[in-house]
Amino acid sequence: MQPAAPRILLLSAYRADSHAAWADWLTRQFSEFDWERRELPGRHFRWRIRGNPISWLETLGDAHPDAIMATSMVDLATLRGLHPALAQTPALYYFHENQFAYPTQAGQNPSVDPQMVQLYGALAADRIAFNSRYNRDTFLDGVDRLLARMPDQVPPGVRTTLAERGEILPVPIQAITSTDHTERDPNLILWNHRWEYDKAPDDFAEAMLQLARKGIDFRLALLGPRPVSPPESLARLRADLADRIVVDTKCSREEYEEWLCRAGIVVSTARHEFQGLSLLEAARAGVLPLVPDALVYPEQYPTSCRYATGDTESLAARLGAWLSGERPPVPDIGDWHAGRLEPQWRRQIEDLLETRRGVD
């Protein structure tokens, strides 16, 4: 009789963006394992990060996996306490982001709860992994700052313990190829991010208006999720640069990949970025990225593709030079390709399962 496939419980408390891409790739790529997925919609962040043990209270009672893979939105420590059968199951805690380096929105009440969830989750896990060095380093630095605020009774060596468990494992980037009829427009500037405060779309809009005032030839592909009511930045672009906008929508995946194969330049003005899947996808498709000289970007792109962070004049000047003259080659992002990362993820899964066999 064929032995049963190892069972892996995949927990994702906020299915959005890279979280969804990660879960879908894992279960598709490693289909020889018996995946049991538990995912919650990517909305109501504050409730999700504290409330997921309640949301899964009834559905995890019968779970008896050989291993657990959970995102850092999951309150793993509480889940293990509520479900003693899971307490000894080897667990990998995966950081798509960390709440120590996430920018606070204007008017948002600060809370230490999301940081504590992730700290307890990392301590409760057997292994932790991050999608970038920037993510790892800002998490560990944030833990140090948080523990320094505790008045007393702080155990030594927490950072060292967490660092020893940690590994860098990015979300893999799939190949994106153009169709025969796709032509690249070198002066088509792509925005493929969320239209929200943490991506700083106001900076992007201001730089585009500066370019237009200089009489530089360019066009705009405005993609990415947007709220029901358009943000001021999008409204400004629609009002002042309508004749330059060739697409303005959150389109299907197939259409999105077509635009990646048509655009010449992709821009980020992000105030937080832990891996930047949308930029990596664009670069994978042959689009030249221009990104802030901060966050995760220095470990991904050369200085020729980075501009002074938060400086719209620097961004506009670099874009103007590229649009009017020579530009650098599209950087090689081979380290983030699925083919390069698959063996690392396989080893991580197999080592996690081996831990279970050692416990048994």
Contacts in CASP RR format, 6 or more apart in sequence:
PFRMAT RR
TARGET T0000
AUTHOR 0000-0000-0000
METHOD contacts of the structure
MODEL  1
MQPAAPRILLLSAYRADSHAAWADWLTRQFSEFDWERRELPGRHFRWRIR
GNPISWLETLGDAHPDAIMATSMVDLATLRGLHPALAQTPALYYFHENQF
AYPTQAGQNPSVDPQMVQLYGALAADRIAFNSRYNRDTFLDGVDRLLARM
PDQVPPGVRTTLAERGEILPVPIQAITSTDHTERDPNLILWNHRWEYDKA
PDDFAEAMLQLARKGIDFRLALLGPRPVSPPESLARLRADLADRIVVDTK
CSREEYEEWLCRAGIVVSTARHEFQGLSLLEAARAGVLPLVPDALVYPEQ
YPTSCRYATGDTESLAARLGAWLSGERPPVPDIGDWHAGRLEPQWRRQIE
DLLETRRGVD
4 34 0 8 1.000
5 32 0 8 1.000
5 33 0 8 1.000
5 34 0 8 1.000
6 33 0 8 1.000
6 34 0 8 1.000
6 66 0 8 1.000
6 67 0 8 1.000
6 353 0 8 1.000
7 33 0 8 1.000
7 34 0 8 1.000
7 36 0 8 1.000
7 64 0 8 1.000
7 65 0 8 1.000
7 66 0 8 1.000
7 67 0 8 1.000
8 33 0 8 1.000
8 34 0 8 1.000
8 35 0 8 1.000
8 36 0 8 1.000
8 65 0 8 1.000
8 66 0 8 1.000
8 67 0 8 1.000
8 68 0 8 1.000
8 69 0 8 1.000
8 349 0 8 1.000
8 353 0 8 1.000
9 36 0 8 1.000
9 38 0 8 1.000
9 63 0 8 1.000
9 65 0 8 1.000
9 67 0 8 1.000
9 68 0 8 1.000
9 69 0 8 1.000
9 86 0 8 1.000
9 89 0 8 1.000
10 23 0 8 1.000
10 26 0 8 1.000
10 27 0 8 1.000
10 35 0 8 1.000
10 36 0 8 1.000
10 37 0 8 1.000
10 38 0 8 1.000
10 39 0 8 1.000
10 69 0 8 1.000
10 70 0 8 1.000
11 38 0 8 1.000
11 39 0 8 1.000
11 52 0 8 1.000
11 56 0 8 1.000
11 68 0 8 1.000
11 69 0 8 1.000
11 70 0 8 1.000
11 71 0 8 1.000
11 74 0 8 1.000
11 76 0 8 1.000
11 79 0 8 1.000
12 19 0 8 1.000
12 20 0 8 1.000
12 22 0 8 1.000
12 23 0 8 1.000
12 37 0 8 1.000
12 38 0 8 1.000
12 39 0 8 1.000
12 40 0 8 1.000
12 70 0 8 1.000
12 71 0 8 1.000
12 73 0 8 1.000
12 74 0 8 1.000
13 39 0 8 1.000
13 40 0 8 1.000
13 48 0 8 1.000
13 49 0 8 1.000
13 52 0 8 1.000
13 55 0 8 1.000
13 71 0 8 1.000
13 73 0 8 1.000
13 74 0 8 1.000
13 75 0 8 1.000
14 40 0 8 1.000
14 41 0 8 1.000
14 42 0 8 1.000
14 45 0 8 1.000
14 48 0 8 1.000
14 49 0 8 1.000
14 71 0 8 1.000
14 73 0 8 1.000
15 23 0 8 1.000
15 39 0 8 1.000
15 40 0 8 1.000
15 41 0 8 1.000
15 42 0 8 1.000
16 41 0 8 1.000
16 42 0 8 1.000
16 43 0 8 1.000
17 96 0 8 1.000
17 194 0 8 1.000
17 277 0 8 1.000
18 96 0 8 1.000
18 131 0 8 1.000
18 171 0 8 1.000
18 275 0 8 1.000
18 276 0 8 1.000
18 277 0 8 1.000
19 42 0 8 1.000
19 71 0 8 1.000
19 73 0 8 1.000
19 96 0 8 1.000
21 171 0 8 1.000
21 277 0 8 1.000
22 71 0 8 1.000
22 94 0 8 1.000
22 96 0 8 1.000
22 171 0 8 1.000
23 37 0 8 1.000
23 39 0 8 1.000
25 171 0 8 1.000
25 172 0 8 1.000
25 174 0 8 1.000
25 338 0 8 1.000
26 35 0 8 1.000
26 69 0 8 1.000
26 345 0 8 1.000
27 35 0 8 1.000
27 37 0 8 1.000
29 338 0 8 1.000
29 342 0 8 1.000
29 345 0 8 1.000
30 345 0 8 1.000
30 346 0 8 1.000
30 349 0 8 1.000
33 349 0 8 1.000
36 63 0 8 1.000
36 65 0 8 1.000
38 56 0 8 1.000
38 59 0 8 1.000
38 60 0 8 1.000
40 48 0 8 1.000
40 52 0 8 1.000
40 55 0 8 1.000
42 48 0 8 1.000
46 111 0 8 1.000
46 113 0 8 1.000
46 114 0 8 1.000
48 73 0 8 1.000
49 73 0 8 1.000
49 75 0 8 1.000
49 99 0 8 1.000
49 113 0 8 1.000
49 114 0 8 1.000
49 117 0 8 1.000
50 75 0 8 1.000
50 113 0 8 1.000
50 114 0 8 1.000
50 117 0 8 1.000
51 75 0 8 1.000
52 73 0 8 1.000
52 74 0 8 1.000
52 75 0 8 1.000
52 79 0 8 1.000
53 75 0 8 1.000
53 78 0 8 1.000
53 79 0 8 1.000
53 82 0 8 1.000
56 79 0 8 1.000
57 82 0 8 1.000
60 79 0 8 1.000
60 82 0 8 1.000
60 83 0 8 1.000
60 86 0 8 1.000
61 83 0 8 1.000
61 85 0 8 1.000
63 83 0 8 1.000
63 85 0 8 1.000
63 86 0 8 1.000
64 85 0 8 1.000
65 86 0 8 1.000
65 89 0 8 1.000
66 89 0 8 1.000
66 90 0 8 1.000
66 353 0 8 1.000
66 356 0 8 1.000
67 89 0 8 1.000
67 90 0 8 1.000
67 91 0 8 1.000
67 92 0 8 1.000
67 349 0 8 1.000
67 352 0 8 1.000
67 353 0 8 1.000
67 355 0 8 1.000
67 356 0 8 1.000
68 76 0 8 1.000
68 86 0 8 1.000
68 89 0 8 1.000
68 90 0 8 1.000
68 91 0 8 1.000
68 92 0 8 1.000
69 91 0 8 1.000
69 92 0 8 1.000
69 94 0 8 1.000
69 349 0 8 1.000
69 352 0 8 1.000
70 76 0 8 1.000
70 79 0 8 1.000
70 91 0 8 1.000
70 92 0 8 1.000
70 93 0 8 1.000
70 94 0 8 1.000
70 125 0 8 1.000
71 93 0 8 1.000
71 94 0 8 1.000
71 95 0 8 1.000
71 96 0 8 1.000
72 93 0 8 1.000
72 94 0 8 1.000
72 95 0 8 1.000
72 96 0 8 1.000
72 97 0 8 1.000
72 98 0 8 1.000
72 118 0 8 1.000
72 121 0 8 1.000
72 122 0 8 1.000
73 96 0 8 1.000
74 93 0 8 1.000
74 121 0 8 1.000
75 117 0 8 1.000
75 120 0 8 1.000
75 121 0 8 1.000
76 91 0 8 1.000
76 93 0 8 1.000
76 120 0 8 1.000
76 121 0 8 1.000
76 124 0 8 1.000
76 125 0 8 1.000
77 117 0 8 1.000
77 120 0 8 1.000
77 121 0 8 1.000
77 123 0 8 1.000
77 124 0 8 1.000
78 120 0 8 1.000
79 86 0 8 1.000
80 86 0 8 1.000
80 87 0 8 1.000
80 91 0 8 1.000
80 124 0 8 1.000
81 87 0 8 1.000
88 359 0 8 1.000
89 356 0 8 1.000
90 126 0 8 1.000
90 127 0 8 1.000
90 352 0 8 1.000
90 353 0 8 1.000
90 355 0 8 1.000
90 356 0 8 1.000
90 359 0 8 1.000
91 124 0 8 1.000
91 125 0 8 1.000
91 126 0 8 1.000
91 127 0 8 1.000
91 352 0 8 1.000
92 125 0 8 1.000
92 126 0 8 1.000
92 127 0 8 1.000
92 128 0 8 1.000
92 129 0 8 1.000
92 348 0 8 1.000
92 352 0 8 1.000
93 121 0 8 1.000
93 122 0 8 1.000
93 124 0 8 1.000
93 125 0 8 1.000
93 127 0 8 1.000
93 128 0 8 1.000
93 129 0 8 1.000
94 128 0 8 1.000
94 129 0 8 1.000
94 130 0 8 1.000
94 131 0 8 1.000
94 169 0 8 1.000
95 118 0 8 1.000
95 128 0 8 1.000
95 129 0 8 1.000
95 130 0 8 1.000
95 131 0 8 1.000
95 135 0 8 1.000
95 136 0 8 1.000
95 139 0 8 1.000
95 274 0 8 1.000
96 131 0 8 1.000
96 135 0 8 1.000
96 171 0 8 1.000
96 274 0 8 1.000
96 275 0 8 1.000
97 135 0 8 1.000
97 272 0 8 1.000
97 274 0 8 1.000
98 118 0 8 1.000
98 135 0 8 1.000
98 138 0 8 1.000
98 139 0 8 1.000
98 142 0 8 1.000
98 274 0 8 1.000
99 114 0 8 1.000
99 115 0 8 1.000
99 117 0 8 1.000
99 118 0 8 1.000
100 115 0 8 1.000
100 118 0 8 1.000
100 138 0 8 1.000
100 139 0 8 1.000
100 141 0 8 1.000
100 142 0 8 1.000
100 143 0 8 1.000
100 145 0 8 1.000
100 146 0 8 1.000
101 134 0 8 1.000
101 135 0 8 1.000
101 138 0 8 1.000
101 139 0 8 1.000
101 142 0 8 1.000
101 272 0 8 1.000
101 274 0 8 1.000
102 198 0 8 1.000
102 272 0 8 1.000
103 197 0 8 1.000
103 198 0 8 1.000
103 271 0 8 1.000
103 272 0 8 1.000
104 110 0 8 1.000
105 197 0 8 1.000
105 198 0 8 1.000
106 197 0 8 1.000
112 146 0 8 1.000
115 142 0 8 1.000
115 146 0 8 1.000
116 146 0 8 1.000
118 139 0 8 1.000
119 143 0 8 1.000
119 146 0 8 1.000
122 128 0 8 1.000
122 139 0 8 1.000
122 162 0 8 1.000
122 165 0 8 1.000
123 158 0 8 1.000
123 161 0 8 1.000
123 162 0 8 1.000
125 165 0 8 1.000
126 165 0 8 1.000
126 352 0 8 1.000
126 355 0 8 1.000
127 165 0 8 1.000
127 166 0 8 1.000
127 167 0 8 1.000
127 348 0 8 1.000
127 351 0 8 1.000
127 352 0 8 1.000
128 162 0 8 1.000
128 165 0 8 1.000
128 166 0 8 1.000
128 167 0 8 1.000
129 166 0 8 1.000
129 167 0 8 1.000
129 168 0 8 1.000
129 169 0 8 1.000
129 348 0 8 1.000
130 136 0 8 1.000
130 139 0 8 1.000
130 166 0 8 1.000
130 167 0 8 1.000
130 168 0 8 1.000
130 169 0 8 1.000
130 274 0 8 1.000
131 168 0 8 1.000
131 169 0 8 1.000
131 170 0 8 1.000
131 171 0 8 1.000
131 274 0 8 1.000
131 275 0 8 1.000
132 168 0 8 1.000
132 170 0 8 1.000
132 274 0 8 1.000
132 275 0 8 1.000
132 296 0 8 1.000
132 299 0 8 1.000
133 168 0 8 1.000
133 296 0 8 1.000
133 299 0 8 1.000
134 274 0 8 1.000
134 295 0 8 1.000
134 296 0 8 1.000
134 299 0 8 1.000
135 274 0 8 1.000
135 275 0 8 1.000
135 296 0 8 1.000
136 163 0 8 1.000
136 166 0 8 1.000
136 168 0 8 1.000
139 162 0 8 1.000
140 159 0 8 1.000
140 162 0 8 1.000
140 163 0 8 1.000
143 158 0 8 1.000
143 159 0 8 1.000
143 162 0 8 1.000
144 159 0 8 1.000
147 154 0 8 1.000
147 158 0 8 1.000
167 348 0 8 1.000
169 341 0 8 1.000
169 344 0 8 1.000
169 345 0 8 1.000
169 348 0 8 1.000
170 275 0 8 1.000
170 335 0 8 1.000
170 336 0 8 1.000
170 341 0 8 1.000
171 275 0 8 1.000
171 277 0 8 1.000
172 336 0 8 1.000
172 337 0 8 1.000
172 338 0 8 1.000
172 339 0 8 1.000
172 340 0 8 1.000
172 341 0 8 1.000
172 342 0 8 1.000
172 345 0 8 1.000
173 277 0 8 1.000
173 280 0 8 1.000
173 281 0 8 1.000
173 284 0 8 1.000
173 333 0 8 1.000
173 336 0 8 1.000
173 337 0 8 1.000
173 338 0 8 1.000
174 281 0 8 1.000
174 284 0 8 1.000
174 338 0 8 1.000
175 284 0 8 1.000
175 337 0 8 1.000
175 338 0 8 1.000
176 257 0 8 1.000
176 260 0 8 1.000
176 261 0 8 1.000
176 281 0 8 1.000
176 284 0 8 1.000
176 285 0 8 1.000
177 261 0 8 1.000
177 285 0 8 1.000
178 184 0 8 1.000
178 258 0 8 1.000
178 261 0 8 1.000
178 262 0 8 1.000
178 285 0 8 1.000
179 258 0 8 1.000
179 261 0 8 1.000
182 258 0 8 1.000
182 261 0 8 1.000
182 262 0 8 1.000
183 262 0 8 1.000
184 261 0 8 1.000
184 262 0 8 1.000
184 263 0 8 1.000
184 264 0 8 1.000
184 286 0 8 1.000
185 219 0 8 1.000
185 262 0 8 1.000
185 263 0 8 1.000
185 264 0 8 1.000
186 264 0 8 1.000
186 265 0 8 1.000
187 217 0 8 1.000
187 218 0 8 1.000
187 219 0 8 1.000
187 264 0 8 1.000
187 265 0 8 1.000
187 323 0 8 1.000
188 218 0 8 1.000
188 219 0 8 1.000
188 220 0 8 1.000
188 221 0 8 1.000
188 246 0 8 1.000
188 262 0 8 1.000
188 263 0 8 1.000
188 264 0 8 1.000
188 265 0 8 1.000
189 208 0 8 1.000
189 218 0 8 1.000
189 219 0 8 1.000
189 220 0 8 1.000
189 221 0 8 1.000
189 263 0 8 1.000
189 264 0 8 1.000
189 265 0 8 1.000
189 266 0 8 1.000
189 267 0 8 1.000
189 319 0 8 1.000
190 221 0 8 1.000
190 223 0 8 1.000
190 259 0 8 1.000
190 260 0 8 1.000
190 263 0 8 1.000
190 264 0 8 1.000
190 265 0 8 1.000
190 266 0 8 1.000
190 267 0 8 1.000
190 282 0 8 1.000
190 287 0 8 1.000
191 201 0 8 1.000
191 204 0 8 1.000
191 220 0 8 1.000
191 221 0 8 1.000
191 222 0 8 1.000
191 223 0 8 1.000
191 224 0 8 1.000
191 266 0 8 1.000
191 267 0 8 1.000
192 221 0 8 1.000
192 223 0 8 1.000
192 224 0 8 1.000
192 256 0 8 1.000
192 259 0 8 1.000
192 260 0 8 1.000
192 266 0 8 1.000
192 278 0 8 1.000
192 281 0 8 1.000
192 282 0 8 1.000
193 199 0 8 1.000
193 201 0 8 1.000
193 224 0 8 1.000
193 268 0 8 1.000
193 270 0 8 1.000
193 278 0 8 1.000
194 224 0 8 1.000
194 225 0 8 1.000
194 226 0 8 1.000
195 201 0 8 1.000
195 224 0 8 1.000
195 225 0 8 1.000
195 226 0 8 1.000
195 227 0 8 1.000
195 230 0 8 1.000
195 231 0 8 1.000
195 233 0 8 1.000
195 234 0 8 1.000
196 227 0 8 1.000
196 231 0 8 1.000
197 271 0 8 1.000
198 270 0 8 1.000
198 271 0 8 1.000
198 272 0 8 1.000
199 268 0 8 1.000
199 269 0 8 1.000
199 270 0 8 1.000
199 271 0 8 1.000
200 269 0 8 1.000
200 270 0 8 1.000
200 271 0 8 1.000
200 310 0 8 1.000
201 231 0 8 1.000
201 233 0 8 1.000
201 234 0 8 1.000
201 269 0 8 1.000
202 231 0 8 1.000
202 232 0 8 1.000
202 233 0 8 1.000
203 269 0 8 1.000
203 310 0 8 1.000
203 312 0 8 1.000
203 315 0 8 1.000
204 233 0 8 1.000
204 267 0 8 1.000
204 269 0 8 1.000
205 233 0 8 1.000
205 234 0 8 1.000
205 236 0 8 1.000
205 237 0 8 1.000
206 312 0 8 1.000
207 267 0 8 1.000
207 269 0 8 1.000
207 312 0 8 1.000
207 315 0 8 1.000
207 316 0 8 1.000
207 319 0 8 1.000
208 218 0 8 1.000
208 220 0 8 1.000
208 237 0 8 1.000
208 241 0 8 1.000
209 236 0 8 1.000
209 237 0 8 1.000
209 240 0 8 1.000
209 241 0 8 1.000
210 312 0 8 1.000
210 313 0 8 1.000
210 316 0 8 1.000
211 218 0 8 1.000
211 316 0 8 1.000
211 319 0 8 1.000
211 320 0 8 1.000
211 323 0 8 1.000
212 240 0 8 1.000
212 241 0 8 1.000
212 244 0 8 1.000
214 316 0 8 1.000
214 320 0 8 1.000
216 319 0 8 1.000
216 320 0 8 1.000
216 323 0 8 1.000
216 324 0 8 1.000
217 323 0 8 1.000
218 244 0 8 1.000
218 319 0 8 1.000
218 323 0 8 1.000
219 244 0 8 1.000
219 245 0 8 1.000
219 246 0 8 1.000
220 237 0 8 1.000
220 241 0 8 1.000
220 244 0 8 1.000
220 245 0 8 1.000
220 246 0 8 1.000
220 248 0 8 1.000
221 246 0 8 1.000
221 247 0 8 1.000
221 259 0 8 1.000
221 262 0 8 1.000
221 263 0 8 1.000
222 234 0 8 1.000
222 237 0 8 1.000
222 245 0 8 1.000
222 247 0 8 1.000
222 248 0 8 1.000
222 249 0 8 1.000
223 247 0 8 1.000
223 249 0 8 1.000
223 250 0 8 1.000
223 251 0 8 1.000
223 256 0 8 1.000
223 259 0 8 1.000
224 250 0 8 1.000
224 278 0 8 1.000
225 250 0 8 1.000
226 234 0 8 1.000
226 250 0 8 1.000
230 238 0 8 1.000
234 248 0 8 1.000
237 245 0 8 1.000
238 245 0 8 1.000
238 248 0 8 1.000
247 259 0 8 1.000
251 259 0 8 1.000
257 285 0 8 1.000
260 281 0 8 1.000
260 282 0 8 1.000
260 285 0 8 1.000
260 286 0 8 1.000
260 287 0 8 1.000
261 285 0 8 1.000
261 286 0 8 1.000
263 282 0 8 1.000
263 287 0 8 1.000
264 286 0 8 1.000
264 287 0 8 1.000
264 288 0 8 1.000
265 287 0 8 1.000
265 288 0 8 1.000
265 289 0 8 1.000
265 290 0 8 1.000
265 319 0 8 1.000
265 322 0 8 1.000
265 323 0 8 1.000
265 327 0 8 1.000
266 278 0 8 1.000
266 279 0 8 1.000
266 282 0 8 1.000
266 283 0 8 1.000
266 287 0 8 1.000
266 288 0 8 1.000
266 289 0 8 1.000
266 290 0 8 1.000
267 289 0 8 1.000
267 290 0 8 1.000
267 291 0 8 1.000
267 315 0 8 1.000
267 319 0 8 1.000
268 276 0 8 1.000
268 279 0 8 1.000
268 289 0 8 1.000
268 290 0 8 1.000
268 291 0 8 1.000
268 292 0 8 1.000
268 297 0 8 1.000
269 292 0 8 1.000
269 310 0 8 1.000
269 315 0 8 1.000
270 276 0 8 1.000
270 291 0 8 1.000
270 292 0 8 1.000
270 295 0 8 1.000
272 295 0 8 1.000
273 279 0 8 1.000
273 295 0 8 1.000
273 296 0 8 1.000
273 297 0 8 1.000
274 295 0 8 1.000
274 296 0 8 1.000
275 296 0 8 1.000
276 296 0 8 1.000
279 289 0 8 1.000
279 291 0 8 1.000
279 297 0 8 1.000
279 300 0 8 1.000
280 300 0 8 1.000
280 333 0 8 1.000
280 336 0 8 1.000
282 289 0 8 1.000
283 289 0 8 1.000
283 301 0 8 1.000
283 330 0 8 1.000
283 331 0 8 1.000
283 333 0 8 1.000
284 333 0 8 1.000
284 336 0 8 1.000
284 337 0 8 1.000
286 330 0 8 1.000
287 330 0 8 1.000
288 305 0 8 1.000
288 322 0 8 1.000
288 327 0 8 1.000
288 328 0 8 1.000
288 329 0 8 1.000
288 330 0 8 1.000
289 301 0 8 1.000
289 305 0 8 1.000
289 330 0 8 1.000
289 331 0 8 1.000
290 305 0 8 1.000
290 306 0 8 1.000
290 307 0 8 1.000
290 315 0 8 1.000
290 318 0 8 1.000
290 319 0 8 1.000
290 322 0 8 1.000
291 297 0 8 1.000
291 300 0 8 1.000
291 301 0 8 1.000
291 305 0 8 1.000
291 306 0 8 1.000
291 307 0 8 1.000
292 306 0 8 1.000
292 307 0 8 1.000
292 308 0 8 1.000
292 309 0 8 1.000
292 310 0 8 1.000
293 303 0 8 1.000
293 306 0 8 1.000
293 307 0 8 1.000
293 308 0 8 1.000
293 309 0 8 1.000
294 309 0 8 1.000
297 306 0 8 1.000
298 306 0 8 1.000
300 331 0 8 1.000
300 333 0 8 1.000
300 336 0 8 1.000
301 331 0 8 1.000
302 328 0 8 1.000
302 331 0 8 1.000
304 328 0 8 1.000
305 328 0 8 1.000
305 331 0 8 1.000
307 314 0 8 1.000
307 315 0 8 1.000
307 318 0 8 1.000
308 314 0 8 1.000
321 327 0 8 1.000
334 340 0 8 1.000
335 341 0 8 1.000
END
